[in-house]
Amino acid sequence: MKVRSSIFASFILIFEVIGVALFLRGFFPLPVKSSVESKSKLSDLPAEPLTGGSPNSSRLPQPLFKRVVIMLIDGLREDFVLGPNGRLYMPYTRHLVEKGSSHSFVAKARPPTVTMPRIKALTTGSIPGFIDVVMNLNSPALLEDNLIWQAKAAGKRIVFYGDDTWVRLFPKHFVEYDGTTSFFVSDYTEVDNNVTRHLDSTLKRDDWDILILHYLGLDHIGHISGPHSSLIQPKLLEMDDIMKRIHSALVTKEAEGSLPYLLVLCGDHGMSETGSHGGSSEQEINTPLVLISPAFKRKVGNEQHGVVEQVDLTPTLALGLGLPISQNSVGRVIAAVLEETSLRDQLRFLHLNGHQLSCLLKDSMPDYDKAAGLEQFRVAEKAHGSWMKLYLEGNTSEVLTNMGKKVLKQYLEALAAMSSALSKQLGKYDMYSMIAGMVFVFQLLLVLLLAMPEALSGSAAVDLPVLSSLLSLPFYLLCLLLASVHVLVCTSTESSCYFCSLSWGLVFVAIAFSSAMFCILINIAARRLPLEPKIHRKSPLSSIGSEWTLSELDVLLLAGTIGHTLSLAASSFVEEEHQTWYFLLNTLCLTVFQDVCRKYFREQRGSGDEDELILPSKDSHPFAHSKSDIYSDKWLALATPPFTLVCCRLLRSLNQTGVQWAHLPDVGHWLNSSEHKVVLSLLSAFCLVLIYFLVQRWCSWVSKVALALGLLGVYSYRAAVDNVLFPWQHSGRTTSRGTVEARFVYVFVLGILFTGTKDLLRSQIITADATLKSRGLWEIYSGLVLLVSLLFRAHNLPVLCCCLLIQTLMAQFIWKKLHYDAAQTTIMHYWFGQAFFYFQGNSNNIATIDISVGFVGLESYVEAPAIFLTALSTYAGPLLWACHLVCYLSSERDRSPVAVSHGCYCLALLRSVPAAAYIVLVTVLRYHLFIWSVFSPKLLYESMHLLLTAGVCLIFITMEQSHSSSKS
């Protein structure tokens, strides 16, 4: 069965997306929803150890605290409170830390450092999975055993004000609450005032036991302008004043003889040097934890801050309130909180924590007997029983005290070991779904690779032996074998598998598809076996007859792409992937420069090649070039690769990215400082003018006017949000959200997109005019450029400007002049797109995602447009280069439609190889801790790229059909 290369590639991509989705469903399983009966109960607590006698009562020590106030400041970095600037930012809190009855710690949060997973960690004591990053946008009710449920079940009255994520996670748990939207990052004032307005009246009342306050303003300031913004200190002083009001009110209401209060100040996560979060840098995972209570000893001098895990707060609060520890908690009680209690109570608290951890260890690890810390806990429990026997006999000697301290130390060591072992056991994977998804993806990738000679041939068609495969005996034998394996796995597995839960109809379709792909793969491989590739110096990447011929550029493109994929097996190469792309791009420019020199100085080809243009225009005359034009084109072609190198080098300095050097100052930080606002304003204005001249050339006059007004609106928006200056702007002018200006730009974006779509439809349905089709495509591209220029921060406009400039020069003087074929052009577009992804300041760390762009022009949080705008801004580089490839290949009237098919096929191949490689990598390394902070974000990025490429290939098919119909 003959299939066009573009349709074949799109078919492969769509099924690869399904295979990757199945793999991700196994790798990121949905959260386990425990039933109410499975939650911890006071009646389930173990008896107090006692040697040589009947089991002692399951006595619980008296609760340590009567009331608890938790003040959680979103994005609060450890250095904001405990660092050198803590005395300036939060003076009252710092005084309590240094001189008051308090304990202060650096609490380490585990990645992903995003709000919803952190709230789950603080309340359940467990380490959430990476899929919670996605679920952070729409948090479902938390049914897992947690501190809030235990408190409500014990009759505690809980009041909450702040981030409405808590309300969604714990519906019907609060006697009073007021939630504020957490995703509208442009607001950093009202979002905190809505919390503070309830404070005074609530503190005066006695009808609550737990008060939780979640302040969002600091995190929003970080997203807007970073941790070094001038807005940070006023906001922290505001938080310090609130802390003072809470502490004063609690001290005033403290009654003699009653249990003391506990005031907790903490952060859910920190913020990176760019103001974002989600990754695993020190600034993101280090948060302050300050516990203030009259139950603690008053500090005499400056003490060293201890280091704890964020999940340690969960068992500490549970035992402090007299509640059972959540059954999935991996935290260990903070020993400093127990210091003022009796030795018997301290040992009992540690025993309860150790028993809970040992039970969790048995449930989560098959070979739990060999787990670190479990044997230590058993030894400590036995020694505890001996100590209890002596204690109950009335022994008061110093030997008993020393023995108790020794048991205490044994417990602490065992808790540390068990907690560490559980933390490394990040989750249970659905291996059957992962393997099934991996098999699908690899079958499709091998078919894609083996079909390459035919797909890139002159006919651009692939002969798939579908019918012969379906009628062959191996196909039916494979179906029987896979069905047997499926039945065997689903009936013998102890845990539930997603693939096993599917209906038999879907399973049969998947088994038949996999068997058919395997038979097709064998048939194509048998047909390709005699072929032997050979290298030829000057030929393009295409198949002539039955031989592959590769030029020097082809060898670089293939070796670079494969080498990049192999390099990502190391976590350091993933973290610093931008360095790989910068190197490959520089090498590509030098190779292209060599080709230009060879063309103009060694081979001295005819001047007929200089007659071509990238896109047709009304006033273009392809053969009306004079000798002076040819001469200037020659020197412009020679200047293009060095100019591209210079642009890339300048863009590298604009945004520091990666992990190792992300903290270093860059040009972007310099431009965003208040003293350089004039420079940023002039640079932004220049870039917007240059963007207009680069884009408007192939647009209709209506789109030209709309583009000009839209770019003026972009500058007005940046001035409204105080990023740049207007010449007539007053210094005392208040900053707005720029909602009106942004919506003004959106109107022109929609207008340009509508005009382009109308021209494109006319060219395909009514006139079959190639010029009209090219203009329509370019107008759609122009609308996309206008939208991206609105979303990009002001200092990133040079990235967009250089992107358009390089595209124009490469298309005009390199790709057509040197007769690069569709495959070579596609790979170069892919390389440039990947490099510009990092030029924007992105990395393989979710902390570099700028979520503030999701609210440009919005007055409140609306999920769909926020996600769309954030994704568009993040993937703007690869998307612009992919769209330019569509415009470029579809505009070549002098070439057959095979170019479009070749481009689609190469894009599919380029995206499939790294996706398949990552699936294998995360499967092999799934139990390593760094997989969650390094490889998991990269896998999600690759999945998004795969989905984006599938969409671009569908556009390619449309363009190809349009080209074919216009030819006929």
N, C-alpha and C positions, 0 to 999 in steps of 0.2 A: 504494500500500500504506500503510494507516494504522498508525502506530506511536505508542505512548504516549511522552510527552516524556521520562520517566525512563529508559525502555528505550533510546530513541534516544540520549540523552546518555551512558548507560553504554556503549553500542556505540561511540560516537565516542571516548570516553576510552580504552577498551581498545585500539582500533586506534592511537590517538595514542601510547600507551605503547609499542606495537610500533614505530611510526615513530621515536620518540625513541631507543629502544634501538638501532635500525639506524643512526641518526645518531651516537650515542655510540660505536658499534662502529667507525665510520670516524674519529671525532675522537680517540678514545682507543684506538688500535690495540694489540693484544697485543704484548708485547716480542718483538723479533727474536731467535730462538734460533740463534746461529751454530754451525756445525759445528766440530769440533776442527781440521779441516784449514785453516779460514779464520783461525785465531788467529795472532798474530804469532810469528815464529820468529827465532832468532839468525841463521840462514842467510839470511834475507830482508833483513837490514839493509843499507843502502846503503854503498858504498865511501866512504872519506874523500876529500873533494875534492882534486884536484890539477890545476893548470893546465899545459898543454903537455907532458903525459906520459901514460903508460898509467895506467889507474885504479888508485888505491892500494888496499891491502887494506882489508877491512871490519873493521878492528881496533876492538875495544871497549876503552876505558880500564879499568884495574883497578877492581873494585868499591870503593866508599868505606867500606862498613861490613861487618863480619863478622856481627854479631847486631843484631836490631832488636826492641825491646819497644814495643808500641803500647798505651798506656793510654787507652781511650776512655771518657769519663764522659758518660753520657746526660743531655742537658739542661744541659750546662755552658755558662753564658753567659760572654761575654768579660769582663764586669766582675767576675765572681767571682774571676778570676785577675789580670787586667791592670788592673782598675779601682781606685778608691781603697780599697775594702774588701778588696782582694787580700791585703794584709799581715795582716789579721785572719783571713781565711778560710783561706788557704793560705800561711803564712809561709815554709816551706822552699822551696816551688816559686817563690815570688816572689823569694826570695834568689838562686836559680839563674838566674832571668830577668834580674835586675839585675847580678849579680856573677859568674855562672858562665860556663862554655863553652857558650853556648846562643844560639839565635835564637828570637825570639818574634814572632808575627804575629797579626793579627786575620783569621781565615779566614771568608770570607763563603759561607754555604750558600745554594743556590738553592731557592725554594719548589717543591714542597711540603716543608716542614721536618718530615718524619715519619721515623721511624727506618729503616725498610727502604729507602726511596729514598735516604737519606743514606749507608747502608752501600754501596749500589750505586754511588753517586757516588764514594765514597772508594776503592773497589776497581777500578772500571772507568774512572774519570775522565770518564764521560759524565754528561749531565744527564737524570735519569729523567723520564718523563712523569707527568702528574697521575693517571693510572689506577693508579699504584703506591700511592696513598693507600688505595685499596680493597684492592689485593693485599697491603698491609701486614698484614692480618689473617691471611693464610695464604700465606706467601711460598713460591713454587716455587723449584726449583733454578735457579741462575743459570748459563746456558750461554753467555752472552756472554763475550768475551775479557776477562779480569780479572787483577789482580795476584796473587790467591791461586792461580789455576790456573798462571800463569807460574812462580811460586815452587815449586809442587809439581813441575811439569815439569822444573825445573832441579835437582831433588833437594833442595830446602830442606825442612827438617823444621819443621812449623808446629804449635804448641800453642795451644789456645784455651780460655778460660773466660769465661762470661758469657751475655749475651742469646742465646737459642737461635735467633734469626733467622739468625745466622751459620751455624749447623749446618744449617738448612733451605736456605739459599742455596748453601752449599758442602759438600754431603755427600761423605764419603770423601776430604776434602782434608786433614784434621787427623790427625796421628799420635796426638794425645791431646786430648780435649775434655770439657767438662762444661757443658751448657747449662742456663740458668735461664729460667723463663717471664717474658716481658716485659710481659704484659698485666694481671697481677694487681697493680694499682697500690696496693692497701692495704698491701702488704708492702714496706718500705724498709730492713729490717734483714737478714733471712735471705738476701734476694736478693743482697746484697753479701758477706755472710759466706761464702756458697757459692763465691764467686770467690776470696776472700782465703785461704781454708783451704788452697788448693793452692800458694800463692805461694812460701813459704819452701823447700819441697822442690823445686819446679821451678827456682828461681833457683840452687840448688846444683848442679844437673845440667848436663851438657854435651851432652845428646842433643837439642837443639833449636836452630834458627836464627832463628825468628820466634816471638815470644810475643805473643798478642793478649788483652787483658783488657777486657771491656765491662761497666762498672758501671752499674746501673739505679736505685739507691736515690735519687739526687738527683732524677731525673726523676719518680719516684713521689711524692716529697715535694712537688714542684711541682704535680702534678695534685691532690694532696689539699688542700694549704693555701697554695700560691702561693710566689713567690720571696722574700717577706719573712717567711716563717714562722720561728719560733724553732728549728725543726728543721734549717734550712739550714746554719747555722754549724757545729754538731757534725758533720754529714755531710761538709762540706767539709774540716774538720780531720781527719776519718778518712781522706779521700782524700789529703790532704797527707802524712799519716803513711805511707800505702801508697807514695806517690811517693818518700818518703825511703828506705824499705826497699829499693825496687827500685834506686834510684840507688846506694845504698851497696853493694848486692850486685854491681852491674855494675862499680863502681870497684874492688872487692876482687878480682874475677876478671880484671881487665884485665891482659893479658900483654904483655911487651916485644916489639916487633917484629911483633906481629900487627895485623890490621886493628882499628880501634876499633869500639865499640858505638854504637848510636843509640837514644835513649829519646825517644819521641813522646808528648806529652800533648795530647789534642784532645777536642772534643765533636762529636757528630753534628749537633746543633742547639742553639739556646738555649731560652729559655722566655719567654712573654709576661708582662705584669704580673699576669695571672690565673693563671699557672702552667702554661698549656697551650702548645701549639705546633702548627705546620702552616701558618701564614701567612707573611707577608713583612715583618713589623715588624722594626725594627732589633734588638730584644732577641731575636728568634727566629732571625735569620739570622747574627748576629755571634757567632762562637765563637772561643775561644783556640786557637792552635796553637803549642806550645812544642817545639822540637827541641833536645835536649841530647846532646852528644858531645864527647870530647876532641879530635876532629878540628877543632873550631871554635876560634876565638880567644877567650880569656877577656875578658869585658867589663871596661872600665875605669870607666865611669860610666853614668848612666841614658841609654839610647838610645831613640829613638822606635820604637814598634812599627810594623812594616810592615803593609800590607794585601795579602792574597792571596785567590785563590779556593780554596774547599775542594778542588775537583778538581785543584788544582796539586800536592797531596800525592802523587797517583798516579804521575805521571812522575818525580817526585823520588825516591820510594822505589824505583821500578823501576830507574832508572839507578844509584842508590846501591847496589843489590844486584846490579848487573850483569845485569839482566833486560831483555827487550824491553818497550817501552811498549805498553799495551793499544791495539788498533787503533781503538777508538771513543773514546779519551780526548781531551777538548778542553782539558785542562790544560796548563800550561807549567811547566817545571822551575823551582824556586825558586832564583834565581841566588845568593843568599847562602850556600847549602849548598855551592856549588862554589868559593867564594872561595879556599880553601887549596890547591886543586889547580893543576897547571900550566896555562899558557895554552892549550897544545895540547889538553889534556883538556877544558878548559872549552868550547872551540870545538867539539870533537867531540860533547860531550854536547848542546850546543845544536843542532848540526846534526842529530843523531838525532831530537831532539824536533821540529824544524822539518820534517824529512822526513815523520815520522808525521802531523803536522797537515796538511801539504800533500796527502798521499794521502787523508786523511779529507775534506778540502775538495773534492777532485775527485769523490769518491764521493757526496757529499751535496748538492752544488750543481750544477745544470745549467750555469750560466754562471760556472763557477769561475774562469775567466781574469780576470774582472772583480772577483773577491773581494779584499777589503782584505788586505794583508799578503803575498799570494802573490808578487807581483812583487818586493817588498822581500826576501823569502826567496831568490829567484833571484839577486838582486844580491849579497846577503850570501854565498850559496853560491859564487858566482864569485870574490868577493874572498877568501873562505876558501881557494879553490884556489890563488890567487896567493900568499897568505901561506904555504901549505904548501910551495909550490915553493921560496920563499926559505928557509924553515925547514930543509928537507931538504938544501939547498945549504950549510948551516952558517952562515948569516948570523946574527950575534948583535948587530947594531947596535940603537941605540935606535929607529931607524925601523921595524924589524920589530915591536918592542914596541908602538909607537904604532899601527901598522897593525893589529896583533892586537886592541888595545882598541877600535879603530874597528869592526872586523868583529864583535866581541862585542856592541857597542852595536847594530849593524844587525840582528844575530840576535834580540836581545831585543825590539827594536821590531817585527820581523816576527812573532815568536811572540805578542806581545801582540795584534797586529792579527788574526792568523789565529784565535787562541783566542776573541777577541771575536766574530768573524764566525760561528764555529761555534756559540757559545753562543746566538746569536740564532736560529739555525736549530734550533728546539727539536725538531722531529720531522717525519716524513713522514706526510701525512694521506691516508686513503683517500677521495678526493673523490667517487668514484662512489657509495659507500655513504652519504656525507653528503648528497649531492644527492638520492638516492632517498628517504632518510628525511625530508628537508626537504619534498619534494613531497608525500609521504603526509600529513605533519602539516598542511601548508597547505591541501590539498584538504579535509581533515576540518574544519579550522577555518572555512573559507569556507562549507561546508555547514551547520555549526553556526550561523554568523551569519545566513545567509539563511533558515534555518528558524525564526528567533526569533519572528516574529509568530504563527506557528501554535503553536509550542511554549509560548508564554505566553498563549495564548488561553483562552477558557473551557472548551473541550473538552480542552485539554492534549494534543493529538495532532498528529503531523506526517505529512503525506501525501508519501511518498517515491515518486517515479516510477521504481521499480526495474525493473519488467518492460518498460516502454516503452524504458528506456535500454539494457537488455540486448539488445533486439531491433532496435535502431537501427543503421543503417549506420556512423555515426561511431564507435560502440563497436568494431566489427571493424577499421575502418581504424586506430584508435588502437592496438589490440592489435598489429597488424602493424608500425606505426611504432615502438612501444616495443620490440618484440622485435628489430627491425632495429638499433635504437640499442644494445640490450644486446649483441648479437652483435658489433657494430662496436667497442664499448668494450672488451669482454673479449678480443677478438683483437688489438687494437692497443696496449693499455696495456703499459707496461714493468714496472710493479710489480703485485703481486698485489692484487686487490680482493676483499673478503669477499663482496660481492654476486655476484661472478662464480664464487665457489667453491660457491655453493648449487646444489642439484639443479635440473634443468630443470622439474620439477613445481612446486617452490616458487616459482621465478622466474615461471612461467606464471600461478600464482595471484596473485602480486603485480602482474603486468602487467595481468591481467584486472580486479583490484580497482581499480587506479589508473585504468584506462580507464573502468570503470563509475562511479567517483566523479566523474570529470570530466564524464561525460554527465549524471549526476544533478545536478551543480552547474549545468550550463548550463540544464537544464530548470527547476530551482527559480529561477534568476536570471531567466529569461524570464517566469516566473509572477509574480515579485515586482516586476518593472520598473515597473508603473504606480503602485505605492504611493509616497506621499509623506508622510514623517513630519511631524507638526506638534506644536507645543508648547502645552500647556494648563496653566494654573497649578495646578489643584487635583486633577487626576485621578491615580490610581495608575499604576504601571508595568504596564500590561496592554494588550492589544489589544482594542478594541471595534469589531466589524465589520471593516472593512478599514483603519482608521486607527490610528496609534500616538499615544498621548496621554501626555505627560510632565509630571510635577509639578516643582516647584523642587528637591525632594529627589532626584528621579530624575535631573535634570540634574547635580546635584552628584555622585551616585554614579557615573554614567556618565563624566562628565568626569574625576573623580578617578581612577577605575580606568584609563581610557585614558591620562591624563596621567602616572600613575605608571609605566605600561609604557613610554611614550616617554622618560621621564626616565632610564631605566636604560641608555640608549645611551651614557652617560658613565660612566667608571670611578669618578669621585668620587661619583656618585649611588648606585652599587652599594655602595661602601665605607660610605657614610653613609645607606643606605636607610632606617634607622630614623627619621631626621629627617623623611623624606617621610611615613611612616605616622603619626608623631606629629602632624604638621601636618594631615593628612587627618582624623584622629580628632578633633582639636580642632574643626575646621570642621564635622564631622558633628554633634558635640554641640551646637554653636551653632545649626545648622539645625533639629535636632530640638527644641531649646528654643523656636525661633520657631514651629514647628508646634504645640507644646503651648500656647503663649500664644494663638495664633490659635484653637485649639479651645475653650479655656476662657474667653477674654476677648473675642474678636471674633465668632466664629460662634455661641457660646452654644448648642451642640447639646444634645439631650436627655440625660437622665441614665441612659438605658438602657445606654449603652456601658460604664458602670462596673461592670456586673454580671458580668464575665467573669474567669475564673481561668486561670492558665497550665496547671495539670494538675488532673485530677479527684481528689477526695479523698473519703474515706468521710463526713466530716462537713461537706462543702461544700454550701451552699445558694445557688445562683447568684442567686436573685432576693430574697434575704433581707437586703438592704443597707438600712441606715437612712440618713437624710439626713446624719448626722454622719460615717458611713463614706464617703459620696460626697464630702463636703467634705474629709475627710482624704486621700482618694485624689487629689483635685484638687491639693492642695498637695504631696503626695508625687510626683506626676507632674511638677510644676513644679521640684521639687528634684532630680529624678534626673539631668538633663543637667549642671547645675553640679557635682553630687556626682561624676559620672563624670569631669568635667574635673579636679577636685581629685585624685581617685585616680590618674589618668593622670600628672598633674604630679609626684606623690609617687613613683610607680613609675619615672619617668624618672631620678630622682636615686638610685635604689637601685643600679642597675648601669650604669656607663659602658660604652658599646659603640662599634662602628665602628672607625675607625683613628686619626683625628686627635686625638680626646680620650679614647681608651681608657686612656691612662696616668694621667689625672687621678684623684685620690682620690674615692670615692663613699661613699654611706651603707653599702653592702655591706662595703667595707673597714673602715669604722669599727665596724660591728657585729661583724665577725669578729676584731677585735683582742682580745687576752687581757684587757685591762682593762675591756672592755665586755661580758664574757660574761654578766653578770647581766642586763643590758638585753636581750641577744639571747634569753636563756632566758625572760624574762617575755613578750617579743614573740612568741616561738614558741608558748608555752603559750596566749596569748590567740588567736592565729591558728588553732590547732588546735581550740579550743573554738568559735570562730565558724564554722569550716568544718563542724563537726558540726551546728550549729543550721541552717546554710544548706542542708545536703544531706539531713538525716534526715527532712524533713517528709513526703515522699511514699514513704518506705520502709516495709516491714513491720516489726513489732517485732523479729523475728529479725535483720534487717539493721541495725536501729538499734543493737542490742546489739553486733553484730559490728563496726559502724563505730566505736562508742565505744571498744571494746577495741583496735581496730586503730590508732586515732589515739593512744591511750595508748602503744601499742607504738612508734609513730613517734617520740614524745618520748623513750622509753626508748632507742631506737637512737641518736638524736642525743646523748643523755647518755653512752652507752657509748663512742662515738667521740670524746668530749670536745668536742663543739660547744656543748652547753648543760649546765646544772647541774641536778641533783636537789636538793631542799631538804635531804635527809639525806646527800648525797654528801660523802665525806671528801676533803680537798684532796690527800692523798697517794695517792689511788686511781689505779691504772695504767689506761692507755687500752687498750681492746680493739678488735677489729674489728667488734663489734656483730652478729656472724653470727646468734646465737640470737635476738636481738631482731628482726632483719630477717625471719627466717624465721617468727617469731611473727606479724608483720604479713602476710606472704604467705599464711598460712593463712586469715586473715580476708578478705583480698582474694579468694581463690578461693571462699570460702564465699558472699560477697555476689554475686559473678559467677554462681555456680551458682544461687542463689536467684532472681536476676533472669532468667537464661536459662530457668529452669523456669516462672516466671510468664509469660514471653513466649511460650513454646511452648504453654502451656495456653490462652492467649488466642487463638492462631492455629489450634490443632488441635481443642480440646475445646469451649470456651465461647463463643468470639468476643466476649469482654468487653473493651470499649475501656478501661475503668478498670484492669483487670488488665494489659492491654498497656502502658499508660502507666506503671504501677507497675514492671513488669518492665524497661522501658527505663530508668527513672530509677534502679533498683537497679544495673543494669549501669554506668550513668554514675557512680553513687556508688562502686562498686568501682574504677573507673578513677581517680576523684579520690583515693581512699585510696592507691592505688599511686603516683600522682604525688606526693602529699605525703610519701611515704617517700623517693622519689628526689630531690626538690628539696633543695638545701642549706638549712640553717636560716634564713639571711637571705633566702631566696627564698620562704618561706612567705607573706609578705604579697602576693606576686604572685598566688598561687593563691587567697588569701582575697579579694582585690579582684576577681579574675576571676569567682568565684562570686557575689559581692555585686552586681556590675554586671549579670550575667546575670539574677539574680533581679529586680532593680529594673526593668531594661529590659523583661523579659517581662511583669511584672505591671502596669506603669504606662505603658509606651510603645508597644510593638509591637501590643498588642491594643486599647488605649484609642484609639490614633490610626488604627486600621484599616489598618496597613501590610500590603501584600500579601506573598506568599511571596517574590517576586523582591527586593523592597526589604529584607525581613528577612534573606534569604540574603546579599545584598551586605554588609549591616551586620555580620553574623556573620563574614564573610570579612575585613573590615577590622579588626575587633576581634581576630580570630585572628592576623593578621599583626602587629599592634602588640604583642600579648602575647608573640609569638615573640621580639621584641627586648626587651621588658620583663624577660624571663628573663635577659638578659645575652648572648643569642646575637647573631651577626652573620653576614655573608656570608664570613667567614673561618673555615676549619676549625679554627683555633686555639682558638675559643671552645667547641668541643664538649667537654663534660666527660665523659671516658671513665671516670672513677672511679665513676660511678653504675652502670656495667655490672658492678660486682663487689659490689654491695650484697647481702649475704646469701650470698655464694659464698666458699668456702675455697680454691678454685683456679680457674684460667681455664677456663671452658667457653664455647665460641665462640657458640653459638646464643643462650642467655640473655643473654650480655654484649652482643651486637649489639642484641637486642630492647630491653633496658633502656636502653641508650645512645640509641637512636633514639626511644624513647618519651619519655625525659626531654627530649631536644632539641626534639621537635615537640609537646611537651605543650600549648602555647598554642593553635596551630591545631587540634589534635586535640580538645581540650576544647570549643572553640567549634563545631566541626563536629558533635560528638556532641550538644551542647546543641541545635543546630539540628534534628537528627533528633528529639530528645525533644519539642521545641516544636511542630514542624509536625505530627508524628504524633499529638499529644495534643488537637488542636483538633476536637472532635466536631461543632461547629456549622458546619464548613466542609467542602466537598467534597474528595475525595482529590486534586483538581488541585493543591492547595498543595504536596503532596509532590513531584509531577512538576515544578512550577515551581522548587522549591528545588534539586532534582537538576540541572535544566537550567542554572540560573544558576551553580551551583558548577562545572559542566563548562566553561562559557564563561569564567568568571573564571580558571580554571587553564590553559585552553588558550591564551589570548592571550599571557601572558608567556612560556610555554614556546616558542611559535612565534617570538616576537620574539627570544628568546635564541639560538635555533638560527640565525637569520639573522645575528645579531650576532657570534657566535663564528666563523661561517664567514668573514665579511668580515675579522675581526681575527685570524685564526688564527695569523699569523706574528709577532704582536706579543708581546713578552715578558710584559707585564702581564696578558695573557689567562689565563696559568696561575695567577697568584696572586689575580686579582680575579674574572674572569668564569667560569672553570672551576668553582670551588666553587659559584657561584650557579647554574650550569647543573645541577649535580648536585642542589642543593637543590630547584630547580624540578621536576626529574625525580621526586624523592621525593614532592613535593607532588602531582604528577600521579597517581602510583601510589596515594597515600593517598586522593585524591579519587575515584578509580575504585572503591576499596573502600567509601567512604562512600555512593556512588551505588548500589552493589549493596544496601546496607542500606536505602536509600530505596525501592528496588523491592520489597523484602520487606515493608516497612511499608505500602506502597501496596496490595499484594495483600492484606495482612491487613485493611486498612481496607475494601477492596472486598468481601471475603468477609463481614466483620462487618455491613456495610450490607445485603448480600443476605440 
